[in-house]
Amino acid sequence: MPDVPTPPAGAPDLFEEIARLRAVGEPAALATVIGTRGSTPGQETMRLLVKASGEILGTVGGGCVEADVVDAALDVIESDRPQRLTFRLTENATGQTGLMCGGELEVFIEPLTTPQLVLFGAGHISKDLAEIAVRAGFRVTVVDDRVSFANAERFPSAQRVIAEETFAACFEKLTVPPSAACVVVTRGHAYDLECTDYALHTQAGYVGLIGSRVKVRNILRRLASSGRLEGLDLGRLHAPIGIDLGGGVHGEIAVAIVAELIAWRHGHLAGLRTKRISAQEMRAVTGRVSTDAPPPTEPAEAQGEE
């Protein structure tokens, strides 16, 4: 039996790196050898950590099979679904030991990314939203400028609660990775604008804003007029936020928002009926294209969290 390869001196511990990646929300996948048959370079319980960049830590035995495992792990990262795969080795697929191989290697590859949700605003909708989002698998951070609202007692399931005198001070304590979603549910239009502005300038893959279409248009116009939308991808902006379920109470609104977050996370937003204004209208409102069509009439909708 070949010796298990040891990591080079100074290499980070694999499990410490997994904990770090999960904490910051960086996408990754873990491949674990769960079975072998015949002559294989990999042995049971060997592990290989693969990041979205292609960087790896650990090993499943090296050689050609390791390259195949890395490719499969990148697919798992993209799909966010685990895979159980069997690799058949031939004499051309040698491990790090250089020994001839003619067996099978069974590998389980699991995604490690825990989706993060940053909630701007700690009012009644956010309280319901945090509870439901945690149950759906999100790590929730709550941000507000009121310690009486943003605290561990009101948000016991949140991973983190940030309360400072201003939202700007809260922003300084945030790191928002591309895998994160930001949801703006504050108590007023001025705070909504400030938080939406911040969220759009992070790497967040999803930015949601609650409120009516009128409010969304006004905020977009103000951001555009001040030059804050230059070079930004508004395809990340989902406003008004939520699947159109027809409900209007706090719990129903929270369910509609989390439903949209789940669909976004799994790449299934296409075809769903959401409240979001169209990309064409969004471009027209921000002055990126011209249009002579009048804005559609609409019923009154919730303007904020409270």
C-alpha positions, 0 to 999 in steps of 0.5 A: 500500500502506498504511503499517504502523501503529507502536505508540505510544510507551512500548508494550511490545515484542511479543516481550518481552511474549510471553516475559513471558507464557510465563514467568508462565503467563498465557494468550494467543494470537498472530495472524499475517497469513500471506497477503493477496489484493486490497485489505486493511488488514493486511499479511503478518507483521503480528502481534496478541497477545491476552490472555485478558482481551481486552487486545491488543498489535500489530495485523493492520490494525485495523477490523472484521476485527481485532475478528473476529481477537480473538474467534477468538484468545479461542477459541484460548486456551480450546481451546488449539488453533491455527486458520488462518482466512481473513477476507473484507473488504468495503467496510464492513470498513475498516482504520485507514487508512480505505481501502476494502477488498475482499480476503482476509486469511489469519491463523494464530492460535496459543496461547502458554500453556505449561502449568506444573507445580509439583511439591512433593516431590523424591523418586523419583516426582517425578524420573520425573514431571518427566521425563515432564511435560516431554516432555508440554509442561509447564514444571516447577518442583520444590520441596523442603526438601532441597537434596540431593534438589531440585537441577539434577543430579537434575532436569535437565529442570526449568525451576526447582528451589527448595530452602529450609530449609522448604517455607514458605520455598519458597512465598515464591519461587513465583507460581502462575497459574490455568493452572498445576497443582500436584502434591503428592508429598512424603515425609510426611503433615505435608508433604503437608498443608502443601503441599496447603493452600498449593496450594489457596490459590493460583490453580492450576486443578489441585491433585493429591495422591498417596496413599490415600483414607484419607490424603486423607480425613484431610488434608481433615478436618484442613484443614476443622477448622482452617477452611482450606477456607472458600470454596475450590473443591474441584473443583480438588482431584484426590485421590488423583491419577492415572488408574487404570491399575493400575500401582504402580511409580514410573514407572507412577505418574508416567505415570498422573499425567501422563495426568491432567494432559494430560486436565485441560489439554485438558478431557477428564477427564470419563468417565475412570476416575481415583482421585479420591474423588467430589465427594459424598464430598469434601463429606461428609468436609469437613462441607459435607453430611451422610451416613449412608453408611459409607466404602467399604473399599479396598486399601492404596495408596501413602502418599507419594513414597517 
